């Protein structure tokens, strides 16, 4: 973060200073919402969450080096007190981003946001200092925390924007106004909360509505292959750039194929030329993500050969997203357990099949360890049934459905699709899944682990990769509460 005095911060957020010495002290370090992340010069933001109240950790944060606390009440240590710490954090982020004048790239979509954000960041950092969120910090707390990591030298600020309702992205875009807006797709993630794809499209399109006009440098990067996204062109005055496999896409892929390992390869076409790409990531769904990243990089001045080279070298920056690890005994574990919706599960299953083709030729098997896809509303049972059926149609060797009613529908869908019997099994929890897999896996098998974040199936992948194998508690990443 840029250096700011506590008086400046109090003025920006409309807060009152408490217990602050009159010595002109400045915040020179990061702005954090977790007291364990405090470094000397930091500003600690105290949020009252469901499991912890950050105000209880204020003194410890200052003792660890925080200059002050942004809080909702006096805490007995130097503090700037505001009515709403979340709104104050957003106001501070906006003020800092406006002062810096960095190029802000905003990204949204129902699936693939984090992977695409990581790709965009890896491309743009070749052309200058770039800040992007760790994991999927894409809400009203995570986004400003990311933005406040920007410094005077930051050239690009890449921000992921999530939504659980209409108006959320409009709010986030107002905190850090983007010059470039990317919309990947409109799928069924959170459809239970939104009430339908039309409402999801309405919410996602708020990003392009927030862009400056074409005359002011605004650029809307839209997926030409998704009709909901393509239609957003009429909702913006920014210049529109289409990406995809459609013939009229300015940035498009041709000759798309998968290597023997299941990694996508294609010829990248841009308005300034074409170049071949072979990715290190797994699954054909990454082609669309790569095209979105390529479109952003091209619009911001990167040559096509450099874009293709960067895409070919790019890896996974965020945890539990198609993490591929081969054990010493030849079993391959694919940990894609961070989150799940019908679109991302289908993409992961197809990636599993591609990765397992060579293994199956040598006697190995493909395993799909799947859990609940949350927040699907009235579509939930039908979507879980459909995924179970797809497992059979793709000729995946084994399905392990983990959890309650939704997992039972995964299992039932598979068994109703054809002659499957013992190929599909329903187990109650992650521990039971690990016990089953440990007893049945053999060298050459490929295991995909995927479910919504709330299920915590990353524990299954971790246990399979740990010879000792104790099954711990689900890890936590992100969250609104500070401590």
C-alpha positions in Angstrom: 0.0 0.0 0.0 1.1 3.6 -0.5 2.1 5.4 2.6 -0.7 7.3 4.3 -0.9 9.1 7.6 -3.6 8.1 10.1 -5.1 11.5 9.8 -5.4 11.1 6.0 -7.0 7.7 6.4 -9.4 9.0 9.0 -10.4 11.8 6.6 -10.9 9.4 3.7 -13.1 7.0 5.7 -14.9 9.6 7.8 -13.6 8.1 11.0 -12.7 9.3 14.5 -9.2 8.9 15.9 -8.9 7.2 19.3 -5.7 6.7 21.4 -3.5 7.9 18.5 -0.3 9.7 19.5 0.2 13.1 18.0 3.4 12.0 16.1 2.2 11.9 12.5 2.6 8.1 12.3 1.9 6.5 8.9 0.6 3.2 7.6 3.4 1.9 5.4 2.6 -1.8 5.3 -0.3 -3.9 4.2 -4.0 -3.5 5.1 -5.0 -6.9 6.6 -8.1 -8.4 8.1 -6.3 -11.3 9.8 -4.1 -10.5 12.8 -1.7 -13.3 11.9 -0.9 -11.4 8.7 0.2 -8.2 10.4 3.6 -6.9 9.6 5.3 -3.7 10.9 3.5 -0.6 9.5 0.2 -2.4 8.8 -3.3 -1.3 9.3 -5.5 -4.0 10.8 -9.2 -4.0 10.0 -11.4 -5.5 12.7 -14.5 -7.3 11.4 -17.1 -9.0 13.6 -17.7 -12.3 11.9 -19.7 -15.4 12.7 -16.8 -17.3 14.3 -14.5 -14.5 15.6 -14.6 -10.8 16.3 -11.6 -9.0 15.0 -11.9 -6.4 17.8 -10.8 -9.0 20.2 -7.5 -9.3 18.3 -6.8 -5.6 18.0 -4.3 -5.3 20.9 -2.3 -8.3 19.6 -2.3 -6.8 16.1 -0.8 -3.5 17.4 1.8 -5.4 19.5 2.7 -7.3 16.3 3.5 -4.1 14.5 0.2 -2.7 13.2 0.2 1.2 13.3 -3.5 1.3 14.1 -6.8 -0.5 13.8 -9.8 0.3 11.6 -12.7 -0.6 13.9 -16.4 -0.2 14.7 -15.6 0.8 18.3 -12.7 2.0 20.5 -10.4 -1.0 21.3 -7.9 0.5 23.8 -5.1 0.8 21.2 -4.6 3.4 18.3 -7.8 3.1 16.2 -9.8 4.9 13.6 -13.4 4.2 14.5 -16.2 4.2 11.8 -19.8 3.1 11.7 -19.1 0.4 9.1 -15.6 -1.0 8.7 -16.6 -2.7 5.4 -17.7 0.5 3.8 -14.7 2.3 5.2 -12.4 -0.3 3.7 -14.0 0.2 0.4 -13.7 4.0 0.6 -10.0 3.6 1.4 -9.4 1.3 -1.6 -11.2 3.7 -4.0 -9.1 6.7 -2.8 -5.8 4.8 -3.1 -6.6 3.4 -6.6 -7.7 6.8 -7.8 -4.5 8.3 -6.5 -2.3 5.6 -8.2 -4.0 5.8 -11.7 -3.1 2.1 -12.4 -4.9 0.2 -15.1 -7.7 -1.8 -13.4 -8.8 -5.1 -15.0 -12.1 -6.4 -13.6 -13.2 -10.0 -14.2 -16.4 -11.9 -13.6 -18.2 -15.0 -14.7 -20.0 -18.0 -13.3 -17.0 -20.4 -13.7 -13.3 -20.0 -14.3 -12.8 -16.6 -12.7 -9.9 -17.6 -10.5 -8.0 -19.6 -13.1 -8.5 -16.8 -15.7 -7.4 -14.2 -13.2 -4.2 -16.1 -12.6 -3.6 -16.3 -16.3 -4.1 -12.6 -16.8 -1.8 -11.8 -14.0 1.0 -14.1 -15.3 0.7 -12.4 -18.7 0.6 -8.8 -17.6 3.4 -9.1 -15.0 5.7 -9.5 -18.0 4.9 -5.9 -18.9 5.1 -4.3 -15.5 4.4 -4.7 -11.8 1.0 -6.4 -11.4 -1.2 -7.0 -8.3 -3.8 -9.7 -8.3 -5.8 -11.5 -5.5 -4.5 -14.6 -3.8 -7.2 -17.3 -4.1 -10.6 -15.9 -4.9 -10.8 -12.7 -2.8 -13.6 -11.3 -4.8 -16.2 -9.8 -2.4 -16.7 -6.5 -0.6 -13.8 -7.3 1.8 -11.4 -9.3 -0.4 -11.5 -7.0 -3.4 -10.5 -3.8 -1.5 -7.9 -5.7 0.5 -6.3 -6.8 -2.8 -6.6 -3.3 -4.3 -4.8 -1.8 -1.2 -1.7 -4.0 -2.0 -1.1 -1.7 -5.0 1.9 0.6 -4.8 3.2 3.6 -6.7 5.0 1.3 -9.2 1.9 -0.9 -9.8 1.1 -0.9 -13.5 -1.8 -3.4 -13.6 -4.4 -4.2 -10.9 -6.3 -7.4 -11.7 -9.5 -7.9 -9.7 -11.9 -10.8 -9.5 -15.5 -9.8 -8.9 -18.0 -12.2 -7.5 -21.8 -11.8 -6.9 -24.6 -13.4 -5.0 -27.2 -11.0 -6.2 -28.0 -8.1 -8.5 -26.1 -5.0 -7.5 -23.1 -6.7 -6.0 -20.8 -6.2 -9.0 -22.0 -2.7 -9.5 -20.9 -2.0 -5.9 -17.5 -3.6 -6.4 -16.9 -1.8 -9.6 -17.6 1.4 -7.9 -14.9 0.7 -5.3 -12.2 0.2 -7.9 -13.5 1.5 -11.3 -12.1 -0.8 -14.0 -10.9 0.3 -17.4 -11.0 -3.2 -18.8 -13.9 -5.5 -17.9 -13.9 -9.3 -18.7 -17.1 -11.5 -18.6 -16.4 -15.2 -19.0 -19.7 -16.9 -19.0 -23.2 -17.1 -17.5 -23.7 -20.5 -15.9 -25.7 -22.0 -13.0 -23.4 -21.2 -10.1 -25.5 -19.6 -7.3 -28.6 -20.0 -9.5 -30.6 -20.8 -6.4 -29.8 -17.4 -5.0 -30.3 -15.5 -8.2 -33.4 -17.3 -9.4 -32.4 -17.9 -13.0 -29.8 -17.4 -15.7 -31.4 -14.1 -16.8 -30.8 -12.7 -13.3 -27.2 -14.0 -13.3 -26.6 -12.3 -16.7 -28.1 -9.1 -15.3 -25.7 -9.1 -12.4 -22.6 -10.1 -14.4 -23.3 -7.4 -17.0 -23.0 -4.7 -14.3 -19.3 -4.9 -14.9 -19.4 -3.7 -18.5 -22.0 -1.0 -17.5 -19.4 0.4 -15.1 -16.7 0.8 -17.8 -15.7 4.1 -19.2 -16.7 4.9 -22.8 -14.6 3.8 -25.8 -13.4 7.4 -26.1 -12.1 7.3 -22.6 -10.3 4.0 -23.1 -12.9 1.5 -21.8 -12.7 -2.1 -23.1 -15.3 -4.8 -22.6 -13.8 -8.3 -23.2 -16.7 -10.7 -23.9 -17.1 -14.4 -24.6 -18.4 -14.7 -28.1 -19.4 -18.4 -27.5 -21.8 -17.6 -24.7 -25.0 -15.9 -25.9 -25.8 -14.3 -22.6 -22.3 -12.7 -22.5 -22.3 -11.7 -26.2 -25.6 -9.9 -25.6 -23.9 -7.6 -23.0 -22.3 -5.6 -25.8 -25.4 -3.4 -25.9 -25.1 -2.6 -22.2 -21.8 -0.7 -22.5 -20.3 2.3 -24.2 -16.8 0.8 -24.0 -15.2 -0.8 -27.0 -16.1 -4.4 -27.3 -13.6 -7.2 -28.0 -14.9 -10.7 -28.5 -12.9 -13.9 -27.6 -13.8 -17.5 -28.2 -13.9 -20.1 -31.0 -16.6 -18.2 -33.0 -15.5 -17.1 -36.4 -16.1 -13.4 -35.6 -14.1 -13.4 -32.4 -11.2 -11.0 -32.6 -9.2 -13.3 -30.3 -9.9 -16.9 -31.1 -8.6 -20.4 -31.0 -8.3 -22.8 -33.9 -7.1 -26.4 -34.1 -7.9 -27.0 -30.5 -6.7 -30.4 -29.2 -5.4 -32.1 -26.1 -2.0 -33.6 -25.6 -1.6 -37.2 -24.3 -1.5 -35.7 -20.8 -4.8 -33.8 -21.3 -3.2 -30.4 -21.7 -4.8 -28.1 -24.3 -3.0 -26.9 -27.4 -4.3 -24.5 -30.0 -3.4 -21.8 -32.5 -4.0 -18.4 -31.0 -5.4 -15.8 -33.5 -5.4 -12.1 -32.7 -5.8 -8.9 -34.8 -2.0 -8.6 -34.9 -1.1 -12.2 -35.9 -1.2 -15.8 -34.7 1.0 -18.1 -32.7 0.8 -21.7 -31.3 0.1 -22.4 -27.6 0.5 -25.6 -25.6 -0.6 -25.1 -22.0 0.7 -26.6 -18.8 -2.8 -26.6 -17.3 -5.2 -29.6 -17.7 -8.5 -29.7 -19.5 -9.9 -28.2 -22.6 -12.0 -25.7 -20.6 -8.8 -23.7 -20.1 -8.8 -22.7 -23.8 -11.6 -20.2 -23.1 -9.8 -18.9 -20.1 -6.6 -18.5 -22.0 -8.4 -16.6 -24.8 -9.9 -14.2 -22.3 -6.4 -13.6 -20.8 -4.9 -13.2 -24.3 -7.5 -10.6 -25.3 -6.7 -8.5 -22.2 -3.0 -8.8 -22.8 -3.4 -7.9 -26.5 -5.5 -4.9 -25.8 -2.9 -3.7 -23.3 0.0 -3.9 -25.8 1.5 -7.4 -25.6 2.8 -8.9 -28.9 1.1 -12.1 -29.9 4.3 -14.2 -29.7 4.9 -13.1 -26.1 1.3 -13.8 -25.2 1.5 -17.3 -26.6 4.8 -17.9 -24.8 3.4 -16.7 -21.5 0.3 -18.9 -21.9 2.5 -21.9 -22.6 4.5 -21.3 -19.5 1.6 -20.3 -17.1 0.8 -22.5 -14.2 -1.7 -22.7 -11.4 -1.3 -19.9 -8.8 -4.4 -20.7 -6.6 -4.9 -23.8 -4.4 -7.1 -26.8 -5.1 -7.8 -26.0 -8.7 -6.8 -28.9 -11.0 -3.7 -29.5 -8.9 -2.1 -32.6 -10.4 0.2 -34.7 -8.3 1.6 -38.2 -9.1 2.3 -40.4 -6.1 5.4 -42.5 -5.8 3.2 -45.6 -6.6 2.0 -44.1 -9.8 -1.5 -43.0 -8.6 -2.3 -39.5 -9.9 -4.4 -37.2 -7.7 -6.2 -34.3 -9.3 -7.3 -31.9 -6.5 -10.0 -29.6 -7.9 -11.8 -29.3 -4.7 -12.0 -25.6 -4.1 -15.5 -25.2 -5.6 -18.0 -26.8 -8.0 -20.9 -26.0 -10.1 -22.4 -28.1 -13.0 -20.3 -26.4 -15.7 -17.0 -26.7 -13.8 -17.7 -30.3 -12.8 -18.4 -31.3 -16.5 -15.2 -29.6 -17.5 -13.2 -31.4 -14.8 -14.7 -34.8 -15.8 -13.7 -34.3 -19.4 -10.2 -33.3 -18.2 -10.1 -36.5 -16.1 -11.1 -38.6 -19.1 -8.4 -37.0 -21.3 -5.8 -37.4 -18.6 -6.8 -41.0 -17.9 -6.8 -42.1 -21.6 -3.1 -43.2 -21.5 -3.5 -44.7 -18.1 -6.5 -46.8 -19.0 -4.6 -48.2 -22.0 -2.1 -49.6 -19.5 -4.7 -50.9 -17.1 -5.2 -47.9 -14.9 -8.6 -46.5 -14.0 -10.3 -43.1 -13.7 -12.0 -42.2 -10.5 -14.4 -39.3 -10.0 -14.8 -38.4 -6.3 -17.6 -35.9 -6.3 -19.6 -34.1 -3.6 -22.4 -31.6 -3.5 -22.6 -28.7 -5.9 -24.2 -26.1 -3.5 -26.6 -23.2 -4.1 -28.4 -24.7 -7.1 -31.9 -24.2 -5.6 -34.7 -26.0 -7.3 -32.3 -27.3 -10.0 -30.2 -29.1 -7.5 -31.4 -32.7 -7.7 -31.7 -32.6 -11.5 -28.2 -31.2 -11.9 -26.7 -33.8 -9.6 -28.6 -36.6 -11.4 -27.3 -35.2 -14.7 -23.7 -35.2 -13.5 -24.0 -38.8 -12.3 -25.2 -39.8 -15.8 -22.4 -37.9 -17.5 -19.9 -39.8 -15.5 -21.2 -43.0 -17.1 -21.4 -41.5 -20.6 -17.8 -40.4 -20.4 -16.8 -43.9 -19.5 -15.2 -42.9 -16.2 -14.2 -46.1 -14.4 -15.5 -45.4 -10.9 -17.7 -42.8 -9.2 -17.5 -42.1 -5.4 -20.3 -39.8 -4.4 -19.6 -38.2 -1.0 -22.2 -36.7 1.3 -26.0 -36.6 1.8 -29.0 -36.2 -0.5 -27.2 -34.5 -3.4 -24.5 -37.2 -3.4 -27.2 -39.9 -3.4 -28.6 -38.3 -6.6 -25.1 -38.4 -8.2 -25.0 -42.1 -7.4 -28.5 -42.7 -8.5 -28.0 -40.8 -11.8 -25.0 -43.0 -12.6 -26.8 -46.2 -11.8 -29.9 -45.2 -13.7 -27.9 -44.3 -16.8 -26.9 -47.8 -17.8 -25.6 -51.0 -16.5 -23.5 -49.5 -13.7 -23.6 -51.3 -10.4 -20.4 -51.6 -8.3 -18.8 -48.9 -10.5 -20.6 -46.3 -8.4 -20.7 -46.1 -4.6 -22.3 -43.6 -2.2 -20.4 -42.9 1.0 -21.4 -40.7 3.9 -18.3 -38.4 4.3 -14.7 -37.7 3.4 -13.3 -40.1 5.8 -15.3 -43.0 4.3 -14.2 -41.9 0.9 -10.5 -42.0 1.9 -10.9 -45.5 3.5 -12.5 -46.8 0.3 -9.9 -45.3 -2.0 -7.0 -46.5 0.1 -8.2 -50.0 -0.1 -8.9 -50.0 -3.9 -6.5 -47.6 -5.6 -3.7 -49.2 -7.7 -0.8 -47.9 -9.7 -1.8 -46.0 -12.8 -5.2 -44.9 -11.5 -6.1 -41.2 -11.9 -8.4 -39.7 -9.2 -10.4 -36.5 -9.5 -11.6 -34.8 -6.3 -14.2 -32.1 -6.7 -17.1 -30.5 -4.8 -18.3 -27.2 -3.5 -16.1 -25.5 -1.0 -18.4 -26.2 1.9 -17.9 -30.0 1.5 -14.2 -29.8 2.2 -13.2 -32.6 -0.1 -9.6 -31.2 -0.3 -9.2 -33.4 2.8 -9.6 -36.4 0.6 -6.9 -35.3 -1.8 -4.6 -34.4 1.1 -5.1 -37.7 2.8 -4.4 -39.6 -0.5 -1.1 -37.7 -0.8 -0.1 -38.2 2.8 1.2 -41.7 3.6 0.4 -41.2 7.2 -3.1 -40.3 6.1 -4.9 -38.7 9.1 -7.9 -37.0 7.9 -8.0 -33.5 9.5 -10.5 -30.7 9.4 -11.4 -28.7 6.3 -9.0 -25.8 5.6 -10.3 -22.3 5.4 -9.4 -19.7 2.8 -10.7 -16.2 2.8 -13.7 -15.4 4.9 -15.2 -12.2 6.2 -14.2 -12.4 9.9 -10.9 -10.9 11.0 -8.9 -12.2 13.9 
